[in-house]
Amino acid sequence: MHNHAAMTAELVLVIDDNERNSKLVRDVLEAAGLRTMSALTATDGLALARDRQPDLVLMDLRLPDLDGFTARQKLLEDPRTAGIPVVAVSAIPLSHAGDTWRGAGFAGYVEKPLDVLALPDRVRGYIAGTTGPALS
């Protein structure tokens, strides 16, 4: 029997080297009933994704150790994490970002500053595969 309500809340991994930004995102998602965990570097984020198998990764594109595109590639190359949707988070407006993020295998693109009111529904949509890729 597949009862969705009985399932554990979706787990979102937030990879962002800005602690305040990361905490804001986690607080908003947790208030909406999602579970979260975070990493400040791409390396830690990759390890967490492998170990904990989150339902979604929100990845800042500018990280201190690897850029988000490289980290995305590493997730795709590992069979344990290849199926996890990853959403790019960047201060660069979508209109300036072009389609590079889509070509890199990101499920979506979220602009900073984040629209915190819309974020939980957007995240759930990405997890379910129903949110269109580009929403600023």
Order of alpha helices (4+ residues) and beta strands (2+ residues): beta-alpha-beta-alpha-beta-alpha-beta-alpha-alpha-beta-alpha
